[in-house]
Amino acid sequence: MNKFLIRYSQMRAPRLLRSYSTVRFNENFNQQAPDPKPKISQFKYPLYHTFLLASTAYMGFHVVWYHLEYKEVEKDLKEKAERLENEMQKALDEVRIEVVDSKPKRSWLTFWRNS
């Protein structure tokens, strides 16, 4: 057992690399290190937020446009309905005048004369 202890004590312990315990220096201490290139994954959330903002703005402007278009169409339809109502009223007045003029005028006494 003594040999085992001697051999075990002479063995080196396995070295674990921990990122928090290591320090790395640049080769050029006096010069500024070049900035690392950005990764595509860094643009994921900004692009998502831009798309979300653009979609919201589009929907908002579309609702405003639809509301204004509705008012314009409603105004045109009301004018058309009023014009058609006026034409119909003129036609009814003309027919009424023709019917009244075509009937012979009778006196109210004719009922008493026939009986």
BAMARSE-99377 format. One record per residue (C-alpha): x, y, z. Coordinates in pm, 1 decimal. Layout:
// BAMARSE-99377
> X/Y/Z;
...
This chain:
// BAMARSE-99377
> 0.0/0.0/0.0;
> 291.3/222.2/59.0;
> 387.3/195.0/-306.8;
> 36.1/295.3/-403.6;
> 55.4/610.1/-190.6;
> 390.1/704.8/-334.9;
> 270.9/651.1/-690.5;
> -60.2/835.9/-621.4;
> 119.8/1132.9/-468.4;
> 347.3/1161.8/-771.0;
> 55.5/1171.1/-1016.6;
> -53.3/1509.8/-1139.0;
> -408.4/1610.5/-1073.3;
> -619.8/1656.1/-1386.5;
> -626.9/2019.4/-1488.3;
> -973.5/2163.3/-1538.6;
> -1004.4/2467.3/-1759.0;
> -1252.8/2711.6/-1627.6;
> -1337.3/3016.5/-1831.2;
> -1377.7/3234.7/-1525.7;
> -1032.6/3150.6/-1391.1;
> -830.7/3208.0/-1705.5;
> -707.0/3540.8/-1833.9;
> -603.7/3594.7/-2192.5;
> -414.9/3894.0/-2319.6;
> -385.1/4032.8/-2667.4;
> -50.2/3999.4/-2832.9;
> -33.4/4371.8/-2898.6;
> -70.1/4552.0/-2568.7;
> -22.1/4901.0/-2713.4;
> -252.3/4864.8/-3013.3;
> -626.6/4846.8/-2997.4;
> -775.9/4509.5/-3080.6;
> -992.8/4496.6/-3393.8;
> -1365.6/4476.2/-3328.1;
> -1510.1/4130.4/-3383.4;
> -1749.1/4091.5/-3674.9;
> -2116.0/4077.2/-3573.2;
> -2299.0/3749.5/-3603.9;
> -2627.7/3712.5/-3788.4;
> -2797.1/3599.6/-3468.3;
> -2733.7/3945.2/-3319.9;
> -2971.5/4094.5/-3578.0;
> -3260.0/3856.3/-3501.4;
> -3444.7/4066.1/-3242.4;
> -3382.7/4406.9/-3405.5;
> -3518.6/4272.5/-3735.0;
> -3815.4/4119.7/-3555.4;
> -3893.3/4449.0/-3380.3;
> -3855.3/4643.3/-3705.8;
> -4095.1/4405.6/-3881.1;
> -4340.2/4432.0/-3591.7;
> -4327.2/4812.8/-3593.1;
> -4366.6/4827.2/-3972.3;
> -4664.2/4588.6/-3962.4;
> -4832.1/4790.6/-3688.5;
> -4779.6/5116.6/-3877.9;
> -4915.4/4960.4/-4198.9;
> -5227.0/4833.1/-4022.7;
> -5284.6/5169.1/-3854.6;
> -5252.3/5362.6/-4179.9;
> -5474.6/5107.8/-4355.2;
> -5749.4/5156.6/-4094.5;
> -5729.4/5535.7/-4135.7;
> -5739.7/5504.2/-4515.6;
> -6033.5/5261.6/-4498.7;
> -6226.0/5499.3/-4270.4;
> -6170.6/5795.4/-4506.2;
> -6262.4/5584.4/-4809.5;
> -6580.5/5471.0/-4633.8;
> -6682.5/5833.3/-4570.9;
> -6625.4/5920.1/-4937.2;
> -6822.3/5620.5/-5066.7;
> -7103.2/5689.0/-4817.8;
> -7124.6/6050.9/-4937.9;
> -7140.7/5938.8/-5304.3;
> -7411.8/5681.1/-5229.5;
> -7622.0/5933.8/-5036.6;
> -7602.9/6177.0/-5329.6;
> -7702.8/5900.0/-5571.9;
> -7995.0/5792.9/-5349.2;
> -8115.0/6153.4/-5321.4;
> -8094.7/6199.6/-5699.5;
> -8291.4/5877.7/-5761.2;
> -8554.0/5975.8/-5501.8;
> -8598.6/6312.8/-5675.0;
> -8639.7/6141.5/-6014.0;
> -8894.4/5901.3/-5867.9;
> -9088.5/6184.2/-5703.8;
> -9095.9/6380.4/-6032.0;
> -9224.3/6073.5/-6220.1;
> -9495.8/6014.1/-5957.0;
> -9601.0/6380.1/-5969.3;
> -9625.8/6367.9/-6349.9;
> -9838.0/6050.9/-6340.0;
> -10060.8/6197.0/-6068.1;
> -10118.3/6513.6/-6273.7;
> -10204.3/6306.1/-6583.6;
> -10447.5/6087.1/-6387.3;
> -10619.7/6383.7/-6225.3;
> -10649.1/6568.2/-6557.1;
> -10783.9/6261.7/-6741.7;
> -11072.7/6202.9/-6500.3;
> -11388.5/6393.5/-6590.7;
> -11485.7/6647.9/-6334.5;
> -11812.0/6553.0/-6171.9;
> -12006.7/6751.4/-5933.2;
> -12083.1/6620.4/-5587.7;
> -12447.8/6649.6/-5668.0;
> -12436.4/6366.4/-5923.2;
> -12472.4/6110.6/-5647.5;
> -12807.6/6267.0/-5546.9;
> -12932.4/6292.6/-5899.7;
> -12884.0/5924.1/-5981.3;
> -13061.8/5795.7/-5679.4;
